[in-house]
Amino acid sequence: MHALSALITPFKADLQVDESAYIALIERQIRHGMDACVPVGTTGESATLTHQEHMRCIEIAIEVCKPKGVKVLAGVGSNATSESIMLATFAQKAGADGILCVSPYYNRPTQQGLYQHYKSIAQSVEIPLILYDVPGRTGVQIATQTAARLFKEVKNVAGIKEASGMMQRLPDLDRFAEGILIYSGEDKLNHAIMACGGVGVISVTGNLLPNKISALVQSALQGDLASARAIQTELYDINTALFCETNPIPIKAAMHIAGLLPHLAYRLPLVPPSLENLRYLETILEKYEVPV
């Protein structure tokens, strides 16, 4: 798994999950070169889905991806370890290739708490687990030593989605957790992380421009960092615009503007972007050719 999109979850006007739109979005990802999908991560508004909805989104992704040879890294993050274990065991049974687990939000666990949390989840399944470090949203960072300890001591902890914004983490992880798979979790740093040994990206922008994200990753993996950098530069404006408000507010708005989402719908406490930012997104999107 190298080029992955952190899938949005489309809603109907009545705020029910729009399964038809979800299927179409996943098929579009596959059509334009993404080699794996990540359903119900934080970009998928997992925190406001019911357990049944969460599990159904994982099922849909597997049903669409597996016949086409595309892998599924299922989001199973929660602030309750027992809930993540429940989702992880479901994802494995449903046929997911791996699980992505954001660190527990709001609880602010200690590093020992994080270690025990991830160890318990990983040991509940046999498929690989990817840690997800995004302290700006969860309130606590997975320390480098904690990530290294998990990688060394728990056999199926395979990698980390790095969204701390701290580039120093990369050489530190390489030093203390040699062999851990590092995925970029910040689109503005995709090229930089790949150039420093990252194996792939888990992208928000990939929802909108999967062809560009796939091309960037493939160029980097082939050692053509100049081409990867050129794509990164091309995507600078959209990568910036898609975080003008809290993710996934802008990406869903951009996809609606581009005609890829029939409804611009969020569940509270998320709301549509301001009119000013809608106009901003419209202006930025004029610079890009969004594939159908």
ROTI-893259 format. One record per residue (C-alpha): z, y, x; residue in three letters; residue number from 1. Coordinates in nm, 3 decimals. Layout:
<lovexs>
Z|Y|X|ALA|NUM
...
</lovexs>
This chain:
<lovexs>
0.000|0.000|0.000|MET|1
-0.109|0.327|0.156|HIS|2
-0.245|0.577|-0.098|ALA|3
-0.015|0.584|-0.401|LEU|4
0.024|0.827|-0.688|SER|5
0.360|0.901|-0.845|ALA|6
0.225|0.873|-1.198|LEU|7
0.305|1.123|-1.468|ILE|8
0.403|0.985|-1.809|THR|9
0.184|1.133|-2.084|PRO|10
0.340|1.205|-2.421|PHE|11
0.186|1.251|-2.763|LYS|12
0.250|1.566|-2.965|ALA|13
0.550|1.389|-3.123|ASP|14
0.686|1.316|-2.771|LEU|15
0.631|0.942|-2.791|GLN|16
0.475|0.782|-2.482|VAL|17
0.095|0.800|-2.512|ASP|18
0.001|0.450|-2.401|GLU|19
-0.374|0.504|-2.437|SER|20
-0.364|0.815|-2.219|ALA|21
-0.145|0.630|-1.968|TYR|22
-0.394|0.345|-1.940|ILE|23
-0.681|0.591|-1.894|ALA|24
-0.494|0.778|-1.621|LEU|25
-0.419|0.458|-1.428|ILE|26
-0.780|0.340|-1.459|GLU|27
-0.892|0.677|-1.323|ARG|28
-0.659|0.635|-1.024|GLN|29
-0.818|0.303|-0.944|ILE|30
-1.170|0.436|-0.996|ARG|31
-1.115|0.709|-0.739|HIS|32
-0.972|0.504|-0.456|GLY|33
-0.594|0.486|-0.491|MET|34
-0.474|0.143|-0.380|ASP|35
-0.138|0.145|-0.558|ALA|36
0.037|0.318|-0.845|CYS|37
0.398|0.420|-0.893|VAL|38
0.497|0.418|-1.261|PRO|39
0.816|0.585|-1.386|VAL|40
0.934|0.754|-1.072|GLY|41
1.087|1.099|-1.099|THR|42
0.739|1.249|-1.154|THR|43
0.711|1.011|-1.450|GLY|44
1.010|1.181|-1.618|GLU|45
1.202|0.855|-1.597|SER|46
1.533|1.031|-1.655|ALA|47
1.434|1.110|-2.015|THR|48
1.279|0.774|-2.104|LEU|49
1.464|0.500|-2.289|THR|50
1.504|0.170|-2.107|HIS|51
1.245|0.016|-2.337|GLN|52
0.995|0.295|-2.266|GLU|53
1.062|0.269|-1.893|HIS|54
0.998|-0.104|-1.893|MET|55
0.687|-0.068|-2.109|ARG|56
0.539|0.182|-1.861|CYS|57
0.593|-0.068|-1.581|ILE|58
0.426|-0.339|-1.791|GLU|59
0.125|-0.120|-1.865|ILE|60
0.076|-0.034|-1.499|ALA|61
0.088|-0.401|-1.403|ILE|62
-0.147|-0.501|-1.685|GLU|63
-0.405|-0.245|-1.576|VAL|64
-0.368|-0.274|-1.198|CYS|65
-0.327|-0.643|-1.128|LYS|66
-0.670|-0.763|-1.254|PRO|67
-0.830|-0.505|-1.022|LYS|68
-0.626|-0.600|-0.716|GLY|69
-0.430|-0.273|-0.717|VAL|70
-0.061|-0.294|-0.637|LYS|71
0.229|-0.154|-0.839|VAL|72
0.542|-0.003|-0.687|LEU|73
0.770|0.031|-0.988|ALA|74
1.020|0.314|-1.012|GLY|75
1.368|0.177|-1.081|VAL|76
1.590|0.468|-0.980|GLY|77
1.906|0.557|-1.171|SER|78
2.245|0.712|-1.109|ASN|79
2.402|0.381|-1.219|ALA|80
2.360|0.084|-0.987|THR|81
2.376|-0.165|-1.275|SER|82
2.089|0.014|-1.451|GLU|83
1.872|0.007|-1.139|SER|84
1.943|-0.365|-1.099|ILE|85
1.838|-0.425|-1.458|MET|86
1.512|-0.234|-1.407|LEU|87
1.449|-0.397|-1.070|ALA|88
1.485|-0.751|-1.202|THR|89
1.261|-0.664|-1.496|PHE|90
0.996|-0.517|-1.264|ALA|91
0.997|-0.830|-1.046|GLN|92
0.965|-1.060|-1.347|LYS|93
0.682|-0.847|-1.487|ALA|94
0.487|-0.883|-1.162|GLY|95
0.549|-0.562|-0.966|ALA|96
0.469|-0.580|-0.595|ASP|97
0.769|-0.371|-0.498|GLY|98
1.021|-0.119|-0.627|ILE|99
1.086|0.245|-0.546|LEU|100
1.443|0.362|-0.590|CYS|101
1.550|0.725|-0.575|VAL|102
1.903|0.782|-0.451|SER|103
2.161|0.822|-0.731|PRO|104
2.154|1.174|-0.871|TYR|105
2.456|1.383|-0.973|TYR|106
2.715|1.126|-0.853|ASN|107
2.690|1.247|-0.493|ARG|108
2.797|0.911|-0.346|PRO|109
2.919|0.874|0.011|THR|110
2.695|0.708|0.268|GLN|111
2.891|0.385|0.217|GLN|112
2.829|0.421|-0.155|GLY|113
2.457|0.464|-0.094|LEU|114
2.455|0.160|0.132|TYR|115
2.627|-0.058|-0.127|GLN|116
2.406|0.082|-0.407|HIS|117
2.082|-0.005|-0.231|TYR|118
2.209|-0.334|-0.093|LYS|119
2.307|-0.448|-0.443|SER|120
1.968|-0.356|-0.588|ILE|121
1.771|-0.512|-0.303|ALA|122
1.968|-0.836|-0.321|GLN|123
1.903|-0.864|-0.695|SER|124
1.530|-0.921|-0.628|VAL|125
1.298|-1.068|-0.367|GLU|126
1.022|-0.806|-0.371|ILE|127
1.030|-0.514|-0.122|PRO|128
1.241|-0.207|-0.195|LEU|129
1.138|0.141|-0.081|ILE|130
1.419|0.393|-0.049|LEU|131
1.347|0.740|-0.188|TYR|132
1.519|1.033|-0.021|ASP|133
1.486|1.365|-0.204|VAL|134
1.817|1.547|-0.153|PRO|135
1.692|1.868|-0.313|GLY|136
1.692|1.686|-0.646|ARG|137
1.968|1.430|-0.608|THR|138
2.235|1.633|-0.429|GLY|139
2.284|1.389|-0.142|VAL|140
2.072|1.273|0.151|GLN|141
2.025|0.917|0.266|ILE|142
2.139|0.966|0.625|ALA|143
1.912|0.831|0.896|THR|144
2.182|0.587|1.006|GLN|145
2.226|0.464|0.648|THR|146
1.851|0.406|0.608|ALA|147
1.845|0.228|0.944|ALA|148
2.143|0.013|0.853|ARG|149
1.983|-0.092|0.525|LEU|150
1.652|-0.169|0.697|PHE|151
1.821|-0.383|0.961|LYS|152
2.074|-0.562|0.741|GLU|153
1.897|-0.613|0.406|VAL|154
1.584|-0.821|0.445|LYS|155
1.372|-0.670|0.168|ASN|156
1.448|-0.302|0.231|VAL|157
1.106|-0.226|0.373|ALA|158
1.059|0.148|0.387|GLY|159
1.144|0.499|0.276|ILE|160
0.970|0.771|0.078|LYS|161
1.052|1.079|0.283|GLU|162
1.087|1.397|0.075|ALA|163
1.363|1.576|0.257|SER|164
1.131|1.831|0.414|GLY|165
1.295|1.763|0.751|MET|166
1.029|1.654|0.998|MET|167
1.297|1.567|1.255|GLN|168
1.377|1.270|1.034|ARG|169
1.057|1.096|1.144|LEU|170
1.135|1.050|1.514|PRO|171
1.497|0.974|1.421|ASP|172
1.388|0.700|1.182|LEU|173
1.146|0.567|1.441|ASP|174
1.427|0.557|1.697|ARG|175
1.697|0.396|1.483|PHE|176
1.487|0.195|1.236|ALA|177
1.181|0.091|1.434|GLU|178
0.928|-0.070|1.203|GLY|179
1.046|0.092|0.880|ILE|180
0.754|0.197|0.659|LEU|181
0.754|0.574|0.612|ILE|182
0.571|0.727|0.315|TYR|183
0.520|1.097|0.267|SER|184
0.688|1.221|-0.049|GLY|185
0.576|1.583|-0.007|GLU|186
0.210|1.664|-0.052|ASP|187
0.225|1.970|0.174|LYS|188
0.339|1.741|0.457|LEU|189
0.105|1.445|0.399|ASN|190
-0.103|1.503|0.710|HIS|191
0.195|1.585|0.929|ALA|192
0.387|1.275|0.824|ILE|193
0.083|1.051|0.864|MET|194
0.020|1.201|1.209|ALA|195
0.378|1.115|1.305|CYS|196
0.351|0.750|1.215|GLY|197
0.365|0.747|0.836|GLY|198
0.189|0.454|0.672|VAL|199
0.093|0.629|0.350|GLY|200
0.174|0.881|0.082|VAL|201
0.332|0.872|-0.263|ILE|202
0.161|1.174|-0.407|SER|203
0.197|1.412|-0.699|VAL|204
-0.140|1.576|-0.627|THR|205
-0.295|1.231|-0.641|GLY|206
-0.261|1.237|-1.018|ASN|207
-0.515|1.519|-1.026|LEU|208
-0.726|1.456|-0.713|LEU|209
-0.693|1.086|-0.629|PRO|210
-1.023|1.091|-0.441|ASN|211
-0.899|1.355|-0.197|LYS|212
-0.561|1.193|-0.139|ILE|213
-0.723|0.855|-0.082|SER|214
-0.971|1.008|0.164|ALA|215
-0.692|1.186|0.353|LEU|216
-0.489|0.869|0.390|VAL|217
-0.785|0.655|0.493|GLN|218
-0.893|0.911|0.753|SER|219
-0.543|0.921|0.901|ALA|220
-0.510|0.543|0.908|LEU|221
-0.844|0.519|1.090|GLN|222
-0.720|0.764|1.352|GLY|223
-0.943|1.047|1.234|ASP|224
-0.667|1.305|1.215|LEU|225
-0.913|1.593|1.229|ALA|226
-1.074|1.487|0.903|SER|227
-0.734|1.422|0.747|ALA|228
-0.622|1.768|0.853|ARG|229
-0.936|1.924|0.704|ALA|230
-0.857|1.763|0.368|ILE|231
-0.495|1.874|0.394|GLN|232
-0.613|2.231|0.452|THR|233
-0.853|2.206|0.159|GLU|234
-0.566|2.097|-0.064|LEU|235
-0.325|2.367|0.051|TYR|236
-0.365|2.591|-0.256|ASP|237
-0.333|2.314|-0.513|ILE|238
-0.043|2.150|-0.327|ASN|239
0.134|2.485|-0.342|THR|240
0.048|2.555|-0.705|ALA|241
0.168|2.216|-0.826|LEU|242
0.521|2.308|-0.724|PHE|243
0.530|2.660|-0.868|CYS|244
0.785|2.524|-1.117|GLU|245
0.991|2.207|-1.125|THR|246
0.787|1.890|-1.085|ASN|247
0.629|1.746|-1.303|PRO|248
0.583|2.063|-1.510|ILE|249
0.286|2.201|-1.312|PRO|250
0.102|1.872|-1.252|ILE|251
0.103|1.788|-1.623|LYS|252
-0.016|2.139|-1.705|ALA|253
-0.293|2.116|-1.444|ALA|254
-0.410|1.783|-1.581|MET|255
-0.411|1.922|-1.934|HIS|256
-0.616|2.223|-1.820|ILE|257
-0.857|1.984|-1.647|ALA|258
-0.900|1.785|-1.970|GLY|259
-0.721|1.475|-1.840|LEU|260
-0.427|1.494|-2.082|LEU|261
-0.481|1.532|-2.457|PRO|262
-0.140|1.695|-2.507|HIS|263
0.074|1.919|-2.291|LEU|264
0.409|1.768|-2.381|ALA|265
0.745|1.739|-2.207|TYR|266
1.083|1.612|-2.314|ARG|267
1.372|1.851|-2.294|LEU|268
1.520|1.980|-2.075|PRO|269
1.170|2.020|-1.928|LEU|270
0.949|2.277|-2.098|VAL|271
0.589|2.400|-2.047|PRO|272
0.526|2.645|-1.763|PRO|273
0.532|3.018|-1.816|SER|274
0.211|3.187|-1.926|LEU|275
0.194|3.351|-1.585|GLU|276
0.203|3.015|-1.409|ASN|277
-0.046|2.864|-1.653|LEU|278
-0.291|3.137|-1.557|ARG|279
-0.208|3.081|-1.191|TYR|280
-0.287|2.710|-1.225|LEU|281
-0.611|2.786|-1.408|GLU|282
-0.718|3.017|-1.125|THR|283
-0.635|2.763|-0.856|ILE|284
-0.811|2.481|-1.038|LEU|285
-1.136|2.679|-1.031|GLU|286
-1.146|2.609|-0.658|LYS|287
-1.156|2.232|-0.701|TYR|288
-1.390|1.977|-0.849|GLU|289
-1.162|1.746|-1.046|VAL|290
-1.320|1.400|-1.085|PRO|291
-1.341|1.246|-1.431|VAL|292
</lovexs>
